[in-house]
Amino acid sequence: MRKNKHSLRSLTAFLVTWAFIVLTVTGIILYIVPQGRVAYWVHWSLAGMEKEQWGWVHMMFGGVFIISGFLHLYFNWKPFKKYFADRVKGHFKLKQEIVVATVLTMLIFVASAFNIPPASWVIDLNGWAKGTWVTSPESEPPYGHAEEASLAGISRKMDFDINKVTTALDAKGIEFTGIKDTLDNIARNNNTTPMAIYEIIRVNKLPLEQKNNELLSFDVLEAKFSGTGLGRKTFAEICREIGIDLEVGIDRLSKAGISASGEDKARPIAEKYERNPIDLLKIMMLP
């Protein structure tokens, strides 16, 4: 019985050690990988594993570490309790250590939650590391989880001519089952990335006149631009995207009592006037 308990204690010690090593490695990897929208867009991988798989490994070994940690504490409870009691009896210093550790933990928690130094430095470094994977604006998806969109869906959202889209894919020898096939599925079946598929189809825009006629319906307008990062775009970028002159768009905003310039981003201006970016877009699209 004692031998079995000793073996289980040794097994627990090794589990704690290996789990710690795996969590360290996966933690570093997840710290520097690109943002999810970019990782899925370019099928980012390391050692043959994609971001989602690294996340699964990290999560599972987090559980292993917690369970084996409790077992480790259980098997070493007597010496731990004795050490703790001896320290309390013999030294007042332990109380100081507890106070310092508790205060330090609270400070780190607050600094992390409110993004203040030194925690903000680690958070900023994380943002910088993830951002270095994006070498150009074209590397980013047009909106969140665009890789999950079908050819028909992304064409409707981004104003692509679906007939030209399918023709362009056929011309490049890209195999797909139809316009309901997703970019991610097409990419995997052709050993490429959703970004590469998007690069082929993105040049097939609808004629400007046809595009603007469709956009005049505000319901369609909201469906097209919802979730596309509209708030992060400047008014100059928005005007180019919807095909109106910047001065016209700014003038329409001004007449609605909204002061903005071409370099201003939509979200801060919208929040200033207690609106949302879609509201501003609708004002700019008024005939």
N, C-alpha and C positions, 0 to 999 in steps of 0.2 A: 504493500500500500504506500509505504514511504517512498519507494523507488518510483512508483507511478506518479506520485505527487511531485517528486523532484524532476522527473522527465517533463511533466506538464509545465512546471515552473520554468525550466530551460526553454521549452517550446515558446512560452509566452514572452520570455526575454528576447528571443530571436525575432518573433513576430513584431514586437515593439520596434526593434532595431531596423528590420527590413521595411516596415511600414513608414518609419521616419525617413529613411533614405528615399523611398519611392515618392512620398509626399513632398520632399525637398525638390526632387527633380521635376515632378509634374507641376509643382507650384511655380518654379522658375519658368518653365515652358509656358504655362498659362498666363504668367505675368507679362511676357514679351510677345505673345502671338498677336496677330492683327485682330481688330474688332470683329465680332461675329459676322456682321454684314459683309465685310471684306473677305474674311476667311472662307465663308461659304461661296462667295462670288468667284473666287479664284481657286477653289478646292485646295486650300492650304493644307500641307501635311508635313510631318517630320517623322522620320524613321518608319514611313509607311502608314502612319496614323494621322487622321484628321483631328481638328480641334475638338470636335464632339467626343471622339474616342479618348483623347487625353483627359477631357473633363470627366468621363465615366470612370477612368482609372483613378483619378484624383479623388473622386467621390467615394469609390469603393474602399480605397485604402485609408481614407479618412475614417470610415466606419470601423475598419480593422484596427486602426490605431486607437480609437476610443475604447473598443471592447477589450483589446489586449492590454490597454493601459489600466483599465479597471481590474482585470485579472492580475496584472503585475502588482497593483496596490493590494489586492486581496492576499496574494501569496507572501507579500512582504509587510503585512500589516503589523505583526508583532514587533519586528525590529524598528519599523517606522514609529510605532506608538512609543516604544521605549526611548528611542532617540529624541522624540518630541518632548516626552516627559522629563528626560534628563536635562534638556536644554532649558526648559521652563524653570526647573528647580535651580539649576546652576548659574544661569546667565539672564540678565535683564535685556541683553542685546537682542535676543530673539524677537521680543516685542517690537523693537525698533525696526528689525528686518521686515516683520509683518506689515507694519505701518508704511514703510518705504515701498514695499512691493505693491501694497494695495493702492497707495496714492499714485505710483507710477502707472499701474494698470488703468486707473481711472483717467489719468491725464492722456494716455495713449488712446483710450476709447473716445474721449471728448475731442481730441485733436483730429482723429480719423473721421468722426461723425460730422464735424464742422469744417473739415478741410483747412486746418491751420497748421503752421510749422510746428515741429518738423515733419509731421505726418503728410502735410501737403507736398513736401519735396518728393516723398516716395510715390505719392499719387500722381504728381506731375511727371515724374520719371516714367511711370507706368504708361501714361498717355503718350509721352514722346516715343517710347519704345514701340507701342502699338502703331503709332502714326508713321513710323519710318518704313513700314511695309507698303504704304501707299506712295508710289512714285509720281503719280499724275492724277488729275481729277477723273480721267477715263478709267482708272483702276477701281473706282468705287461704283457700286450699283446705283441705278437711278433712284431707287427707293428701297426701303427695308424689305428683305426676303424676296427680292425681285427674281431670284433663281427659282422660286417656287411658282412663279407665274407661268401660265400657258402662253403659247405664241399669240393666241387670240387676245388674251388678257393684257399682255404687255404692249401689244400693238394698239389696243384700245386706249390704254393708259398713256402711252407715249406718242400717240398720233402717228403710228406707222401704217403704211399701206400693206395690209395683210397679204394681198396677192403678190406684191413685190417682195415681201419678206420670204414667202415660201419659194419664190423663184430664185432669190439670192442664195438660200440654203441649198437648193437643188444644184445650183451652179457650182457651189463649193464642195459638192459631194457629201453633204451632211445628211445623214439618215434620220428621219423622224416619222412618227406614225400619223400625224395630222396636226391641225392648229390647236388641239387641246393638249398636246404634248408639252410638258414643262421644260424650261431652259435647263434645269438641273438634270432631268432625265435624258434630254437630247445630248447634253455635254458628256455624261457618263457613258452613253452608248456609242459615242464617237471619240472617246479618249481625249477629251479636251475640257475646257472650263465654261461655265455660264458666261463669263466675261468675254471669252472668245466668240461664243455664239452671238452675244449682244453686239459685238463689234461688226459682225457680218450684217445684222439686220438694222442697226441704228441709222444707217444712211437713207433708209427708205421712208422718209417723212411724207405725210400727206401734203398735197398742194396747200399753200397758205390760205387761199380763199375757202377751200373745203374745210380746213382746220378751224378757221375762225367762225364759220357758220355753225359748226358743231359746238364750239365753246360758248356760243351765245345762250345756250341753255344752262342756267345756273346749277341745275341738278347734275348735268353732265360735267360741268366745270368742277364741282366739288368732288365728284367721283374720280376725275382724272388727276387732280392735284393733291387729294388727301393722302398723307403718308409719303409724299415725295420729297420731304425736307424743304418745303416751301419757305418756312420761317428762317432758314439759314441762308437763303438767297438774297442778293441785293435787288433793289427795284430795277436796276439796269438789266440784270440777268433775267428777271421775271418778264420784263417787257420784250426782250429778245425771244424768250421762249413762247410767249403768247402772240408774238408778231405785231406789236403796236409800238409806235414811236415813244421813246422815253419821256419827251416833253409832254406828250398827250396824256400819258399815264400819270405823271406827277401833277399835271394841271387838274385832272379829274379828282385826284386825292385832295388837292388844295381846295377845290370847290366844295368838297365834303367836309372841310374843316380839318384836314389832316396834313400836317407839314412834314415833308420828307424830301430826300435827295436821292439821286441814282445810286450813291454809294452806301446808303442806309440799308440795313437788313430788315426784312419784313417783320420778324417776330418782335424785336424791341419796339418798333413803331406801333405795331398792333397792340401790344401790352400797354403802351403809353396812353393810347386812346380807348382802352378797355374793349378791344376787339380781338379777332384772331386773323391770321394771315389770309385765310380764305375770304374773309369779309373785304379785306383790302383789294384782293384780286378781283372780286366781283365789281367793286367800285371802278377799278381801272378798266374793266371790260365793258362798262356801260357805253352804249352807242351815243 
